[in-house]
Amino acid sequence: RMHMEPAESLRYSLLGGPKGPVLGSLGAHGLKVRAPAAAAAPALARVSSNGSIASFASLGSILKPAVVAGVLGSWQRRARRRELKQAQAGHTKLLAGFKVEEWRRGFFEPDDTEQGFYFIEGVDMPADLCGTLFRNGPGKFQAGKDMVTHQLDGDGLVLAISFDPEEKRVCVRHRLVQTQGLLRDRYAKRMFAKGFHGTPPGEGGLGIDPRKSVPKHTANATMMQWEDKLLAVGHFGKPFEIDPACLGTVLGNEDEGSWNIDGALGDAGIGSFPRVCGTEQCLTFITQTPSALSTAVSYVEFAPGAWRPRYPNARKIDVGGYTRFSDFAITPKWFILCKPPLRVDGLGAAFGKTFSEVLDYDPAGTSELIFATRLKRDEAEIVIPVDNLVCEEFVNAYEDGNRVILDMIAADRWDGKATEGRPKWEEADESTWPKLRLVRYEVDLASQTWTKTEGPVQKNLCFTSVNTTMNGKKHRYIFGAVSQADAGPASGVVKVDMETGTVDEWLLEASEFCGEPLFISKEDGEEDGGYLVTVTFNGEKNSSDVVVLDAKSVSQGPICRFSLEKPMPHGRRACWVPQVTFTPDEMKRKTTLMRMFAKKSSEWSAVDLGFSAIGSQALFQKQGTKMR
């Protein structure tokens, strides 16, 4: 027999000393094995199932020894089973390197601040770190009694942190993106429509209301600043303009309140994280429109510093079959996509279901790398079959003669579906989560051959980036968020040197987690000359910190760290707008104005829950005001 002692609570064996090895307290490497303890006196037997110690010395004078042995033996077996379960649960958490329950607490809607903003004084920050970090991510997961079943169906929450080194002051504010879907949910007090990632509409309302089957746009993927506009971007709809001070949602030219970039998007929405080309400094992203037979992809480019398309007609390609692209890469000559190995429910695709409803991972399938030229627009694409690659995100790509080198984050399987009936983050076995690894593909376009190399980080890696001046060029350094061990959520910051293979990382505690470590470049021109800024969530303390690291020496830890007044949920991607800060008076004035607009918007919104024909009337169209 073995005695399990995860909390040093089961000290002695009943009716005698321990026999065999005793498993000691849980440490950094799991359960430790130590030699058996000396036999305890048989006159006193102790057992603990919850940390307390009970004495049974007096039982022998009342009950026969055999009865005592039987009763205590039963209690002992029950206690051991409880201790074993506790030890195994703790062991799993230690193997994963993080505390699962503390991570799950990071999916919540944060409380509003009284004024809509607050200042933190006396922050000792780098003198050249002046500007505002705008972070986006899901921040509302419930409407009435309905919960989203996938975190990426949560409504977008913008967190803004303005750094003013001259005043040693930081301004913090957060606000949900006021999308039409959010306002519908609030009014109906339920999930009004389904989500792209599988969240079903809530019960209630008109049973045949066609608006329920139109997926909700959440604008929760990232933030983008270009020319004079700050945009909250999702992966399925058009972006929403955000006021950089008060975070009010500025109403655009679409009925739902979004902005179609003056017609450049057509009927599609932004379908990827945007990138700025390092050679031509133009803004690029893709749109994607799947159908039963093919998926239409458009590459949209805007001239440097302007909302002016570089070309009158965007570069378009048709990819065979219904599919979903998670990201794209760009070089001076090529747009690059990775088509994942998926099975398709053709009937569901024909009836207009979302990608999460019609796609399934095909472990025996083959992926395709697709190269579409940026220069000769009538030139056919080059399609190269590879292995069972599932590209979660492209880090960067660059050209070397006829070769193209691709660094990307690859998952060991595609996992785009929600768990039916409960939130995906509550999946019981975190060891089954996909593993995300840094890999490099070197593709020879002339011979259409390829080689694959695993990166030096044998942990989950996500939210990766390079210095933006290196987009499409040969890079040396990769920045990203890293897990504690070989699996799990982001809980640290890493810099990878792709020339030497060295890894420079800084890890948080097991109950702390982070989003993208945004690289903010200095003006010294060095590739890793700058700062990495991220926001953490501590599930044990229910708190959030802002962390600033020197990108040249990540493992040295924060050069600036301060706590927020209110905890923030897990975030995703962010952008940096330099030299944008606000005084207390400016914040009061802009927030007051935003609240006036929001009140008018609520009063004037076109609320119509009845039917006009078959219910074509939109709910909460833009009307009568400039901002929500």
N, C-alpha and C positions, 0 to 999 in steps of 0.2 A: 504493500500500500504506500501511497505518497500523500503527504500533507501539503495542501496548497496554501500559501501565506502571502497573498498580494498586499496586505496591509499589516503584516505581522500580528494578525489577530488570532490565528489558530496556533497557539503556542504549544500546547501539550496534547498528546493522544489520550483518549479516554481509556481508563483502566490499564495504563502502561505507557512506556516510552514509545517514541516513533520507530518505525522499522522501515529501512530503505531510505533513499535520499529525500531531503526536504527541500521544496522549492521556496526560495527566499523572496524578498521584496522585489517589486518591479523596478528595474533600473533602465538606463539608457539603451541597453541592448536586450531588453526583455526580462524574462524570469531568470534569476540567478540560481545556480545549484550550489548548495553547501552541504557539508557533512551532517549526518544525523546528530541531533542533540542528545544529551544524556537522558536516561530514562527518568521520568517523573515518579514521585512516590505514588503507589497505587491507592493510598488512602484518600488522595485529593485529585479529582479529575476536572479539567477545565475545557470548555469549548466556547467559541465565539462565532456567530454568524453575522454580526453587525458591529464588531469592535468591542462589545462588552464581554465581561468574564463572569461566568456563573459557577458557584461552588455546589458540589453534590456530596460533600463529606457526610452529611447527616442522613442521606438516603439509606446507607447500609444498615443503619440501626432499625429501619422500619421495614424495608423490602428485602426479600431474599437476594443473594448475590446474582443469581441467574437472571432474575427479573431486572435488577439494576443494569446488568450488562446488556440485556436486550433493549431496554428503553433508551439507555444512553447510546448504544450502538446505532439505533435508528436515528436519534438526534444528530449523532456524529455524521452519518451518511448524508442526511439532508443538508447539514452545515457545509460539508465538503462540496456537495453539488452546487450550492449557492456560491461558495468561494471560487469554485472552478469556473462558473459562468462569469463572475466578476473579473477573475484573472484573465480569462480568454478575451473578454471585451477590452480590458486595458492593454493586453498584449497586441491586439489588432491595431489599436490606436498608436501604440509605440512603433509598430512595424511600419505603419503608414506615415509616421512622423508628425501627425497633427491630430488634434482633438475634433472628432467628427461633429459632436453635438454643438461645440462652440462655433464651428463653421456654419452649421445650419441656422444658427441664430442671426446670421448676417443677411437674411432675406426678410426685410421688414420695411414699413413706411416710416420715415423719420418724422419726428414732431416738428411743427413749424416754430420758428422763432417769433417772439413777440413783435419785433420791429420789422422782421423780414431780413435782417442782417445783424451782424455784431462784429466788433473789432477786438482784436487781441493785441495788447500793447506790450512793448518791451521784448520783442522777438529778435534775437541776435541771428541775423541771416546774412548771407554773402552780400557784399556791397553792390555787386553787379547783377543780382537776381531781382530785377524790377519788372513786374508785369503780372498777368493773371493766368492761372491754371483753370481751365474749364473741363470738368470731367463729366462723363455721361455713363449711364447704366440703369438697369431696372431698379425702380424705387417704390413701386406700388404693386402688390401681388394679390390683392383681394378687392372684390366689389360686393358689398352686402355679405352674403354667406358663401359666395363663390370664390375659390382660390384658383389661380393659374396652375396648370399642371406642368409647365415648363418655365423656368426663370426668365428666359428670353421673351416670353409673352408679357412680362411685367412692363408697366408704363415707365417711360424715360424720366430720369431724375437728373437734373443738372446741378452740380456742385461747383461753385466758383470760389477761388481763393486768391485774393490779390495781395501781392508782396510789395511793400513800400519800404525799402531798406533805409532810405533817408530818415523816415520817421520811426523806423523800427516797429512797424505796425502792419498787421494783417487784417484784411476784411474778408469775412466768410458769409456766404449766403447759399441757399439751396432752394430749388423749386421744381415741381413736376412740369414737364412739357405739356401745355394745355392743348392736347390734340382733341379732335372730334371724338375719338373713341373714349378718351378719359372722361369727357363731359357726358357722353351717353351713359357710361357705366354709373357715374355719380347720380345722374337723374333717375335712372331705372333701378338703382340699388342692386344691381346684379351685373354679371358679365353679359353685356348687350350683344356682342358678336364673338365669333370664334377667333382664336389666335393662329398665327402662321405656324407655330410650333406644336399645335395639337390641342390647345385649351378649348374646350367646347363652350358654346354659349350657355348662360345660366337659364334655369327654368323660369317661366313667366313671360308676359307679353303676348303678342299675337303669334299663334303657332305657325302661320305661314308668312311671317314677315321676312321678305327677302334680304333685309339688311343684316339679319343674323348670320347669313352665310358669306357675307363680305368680310374678309379678315381685317382685324383691327390693326392700324398702323400705330406703333408705339414710340417711334423715334428714340430708341434707347441704345444705339450701337456706339456712337462716338460723337465728338464735336469737331467742327470744321470752321476755320476762319479764312476768308479770302476776300481781298479788297476791303469793302466796308461792311461786310455782313458776317455775323456769327450764326452758324447753323447747327441745329440738333439733327443728327442723321440716323435713320434706321436703315435696315437692309432690304426693305420691301416697299417703302413708300417715298413720297417726295419729302424734302427736308422742311423743317420749321425754323423760321428766323427767331433768334433769342436776343433780347436786349442785354448787353454785357454788364450793365450795372444792376438792375432790379431783377433780371432773368424773366421778365414778362415775355410771353409768346406773341411776337409781332405777326399780325395776320397777313398772309401772302395773297397771291392772286388766284388760288384754287378755292372752291366753295368750302372745303373742309378747313381752310385756314393755312394750308401749306403753301410752298412756293415752288413753281415749276421751272425756276431759273429762266424766267422770261421766255418760256416755250421750248427751251433746249431739251427738256426731259420728255416732251411729248406725253404719251399716256403711261410711260414707265416711271419707276422711281430709282433712286440710287441703289445699286445692288452690290456694293462692296465698300470697304474702307477706302477713302480717297488717298491719293498719293501725289506728291509734287515731284516732277521729274528733275533729277539732279543735273542734267545736261542743259535742258531748255527752260527750266523753272516754270513749267506749265502745270496746271492742276489737271489731274486725270482721275477718272473712275469709270466703272462699267454700269450699264443697266442690263437686266436679264428678264426675258419674258418667255416662260416655258409654255409649251402646248403639248398635245398628245404625241405629235410626230417629231417635233424639233424644239430647240431652245434658241431664241434670237438674242444675241449679245451685241450691244453697241458700246464702243469705246468713245467716251466723251472727253474732249480736251479743251481747256480754256487758256487763253493767252496769259502770259505772266502779269499778275497783278490786276486782272480785269475779268469781268463776267462776260467775256466775248469769246464765243467758240472759235477755235483755231481754224476749223473748216466748216463750210456751210452745211455739209452733211457729215454726220458722224460715221466712223468706220463701223460696219456691221458685218457679222458673220452668223451663219446658222449652224448650230451643232446638232447632230442627229440625236433624236430621242428627247424625252423629258428628263431634265437633270437640274442640279443645283450647284453653282460654283460658290465656294466660300470666300474666295479672294482672287486677286490677279497680281501679276508682276509686270514691270515695264523696263525696257532697255532703250537705248537710242533708236534701235531698228524695230523692236518687237513688243507686242502685247502678248502676254503668256497666261494661259489658263491650265487648270488641271481638272479633267473630268473624272469624278470618282467612280468606283465600281459599284453600281447600284442596280437593283431590280425595280421595275416600274409596273404599277397597276395601271394598265392602259385605259381601262374603262373609267377608273377614277380620274385619271388625267383628262380624259375626254369630257367629263362632267365638271371640270373646273375645280377639283379639289386642290388643297395646298400641298406643297412638297412633302410635308411630314405625314400626310395621309396617303400618299401614293408611292413613296420611295422606301426601299429597304436595302440594307447592306448585302452585297453579294461577295462572300469571302472567297469564292472561286473566280471572281471577275477580274478584269484587267483595266487599269486606268490609262488615260491618254493625256499626254502633254500637247497642248495646242499652241502653235506659234502663228500669230497673225501680224503681218507687216504694218508698220506705221507709215512707211514711205510710199510704196507702190500700192495704191489702194485696190487695184484690180488683180493683184497677185494672190494666188490661192494660198490657203493656210497649209502649214506643215503639221501633220498629226503623227505623233510618235507613241505607239503603245509602250507602256512600261510594266511595272509589277502591280501589286495590289495596293498601290499608294492611295491614301486618303489625306489630301492636303488640307490642313486646318487653316493655315495662314502662310503666305509668302513672306519671308524676311527681306530678301532682296534678290536681284538677278543682275548679271553683267555679261558682256560679250568678250570672247577671247578668240579672235579669228572666226573660224566656222563654228566654234563651240559657244554654247551658252551655259553659264554656271548658275544653278538655282539653289539657294538656301531656303529651306522651308521647314515648317513644323508639321510633322506627319503623325497622324493617329493610327493606332493599331486596328481600328475599325471605324466605320461611320456610325454616328450615334445622334441622329437628328430628331428622334421621336420623344414625345412626352410619355410618362408612365400613366397609364389609364387609372383615373380615380384618386390620384394623390400627387402632390408636387414632386417633381423629378429629384429635387435635392434631398428628399427623404428616402431615397432608395436605400434599402437596408444594408447592402454589402458594398461598401466603398471600394473594395479590392477589385470589383468588376468594372470600375470606371475606365474609360479609354486612356491609354498611355500616350502622351504627346512627346515626341522626340525631335531633336534637331537633326536634319539629314541634308546632305548635299547631292544633287544630281548634276552630272556633267554630261551635256548632250551635244553630240556632234551632228549638226544639221545636214552636213554633206553626206555622210554615210548613214544617217538616221540611227545611230547607235547611242548607248548611254551607259554610264556607270553610276553607282550609288555608294556613298560613304556616310557612315553614321558620325554624328558630331560628338564632341568631347563631353557633353553633358548627359549623363545617364539618369536624368530626372525629368519630371514633367516641366515643360517650358512653354510659356504662352506670352501674349501681349508683347511680342518682339518688335524690334525696330533697329534701324541704323541711323547714323547721323543723316539728316534729310538731304544734305548736300551730296551724299553718296548714293542716293536712289538711282539705280540703273548703272552705277559704276562699280568697279572693283572695290570692295570694302574689306576692312580688317576686323572691325569690332562689331559685335552684336550685343544689344542690350535686351533684357527681358525679365519677366517674373518667373520664379522657379519654385518648385515644391520642396518640402522638407526632405523627402526620400524619393523612391523611384515612382511614386504615384501620389495623387492628391492635388488639392487646389494650390494656387499661388500663395506662398508664404515666405518670400524672400526676393532679393534682387540679384541679378547676375550680369556679368560682362564676359563675353567669350571672345578670345583672341583666335581668329581663324587661321592665322599664320603659324603661331606657335602651339596652338591647341590648349593653352592655359585657360583656366576658369577662375574668375575672381568673383566671389559671391558673399553676400551678407544675408543671414537668415534671421527671421523673427522668432518669437516664442511659438510653442506648439498650438497656442490658442489664438494666435494673431495671423491675419491674412491681408493681402494687398491686391490692388489692381495694377494697371499698367505703370511701370516706372518710366515716366516721360522724360526723354532726353532733351535738355535745353542747352543749346550750344553757346559757348562763349565766342568772343570775337577774335580769339587767338589763331583760329584756322586749323587747329589740330583736330583730328578725327574724333578722339575721345576727350577733347577739351570742353568740359561743360558739367552740368549737374543732372542727376536723376531724381525726380520728384514723384512720390507716390503717397497715397492715402491708405492707412491701415484700418482694420477693424479687429478689435479684441473681443472675442465672444465670451470670455470669462469675466472681464470687467465691464462689458457692454460700453466700450469707449472707442474713439477713433483718434489717431494721430496723423500729423503731416510730417513726412520724413524727407530730408534733402541729403543726398549723397554726392560726394565728389566722384565723377565718372572715371577718373584716373585711378582711384583707390577705393573701390567699392567695399572691400572686406574691412576697411578701417571703420566702417559704421557711419552713422549720421554726423554731418557737420552742423545740422540744424534739425531740431525735432520739437514739436509743440503739440499740445492736445487741443482738440476741438471741444466746444461747449456741449455739443450733442453728437451722439454716435451716428455714423453714416453707414448705410448698407454696402455690400460688396459693389465695387464699381467696375467699369470696363475701360474704355479708351478715353483719351483726353487730348486737348490741344493747348498750346501756349501762345498768348498774345502779349508781346513785349511792350513795355512802357505804358500799359493800361492799368491805372489805379484810380481810386476814388476817395474823396474826403468824406468825413461824416455828414457834412451838410449836403453834399451831392447825393449821397445814398438816401438821406431822408427825403429829399425833394423827388428823386426818381422813383423811390418806392411808393410814396404817396400818390404820385401820378399814375403809377401802374395799378394801384388798388382802385383808383377811380375808374380807370378803363375796365378793370375786371368786373367791377360792380355793374357798369353799364352793359358790358357784354353779356352778363348773366340775365339782365333785365330784357335785353333786346334779342337774345338768341331765338332763332326760329324753332320753337319746340312744337312738334306735331307728332303725337303718337297715334293719331288716327290714320286712315288710309286715304290716299289720293290715287285713284286707279288701283294698283296693286302694292301701294306702299312705297312709291318711288321718292316721296318727300324725304330729304335728308334731315337728320336730327342734329341740331346745333351747327347750322351753317354759319359762316361769318356774316355779321350784319351789324351795321351802325357804329362800329368802333374800330380802333387801330390795334388794340392789344388785348390779350386775355391775361 
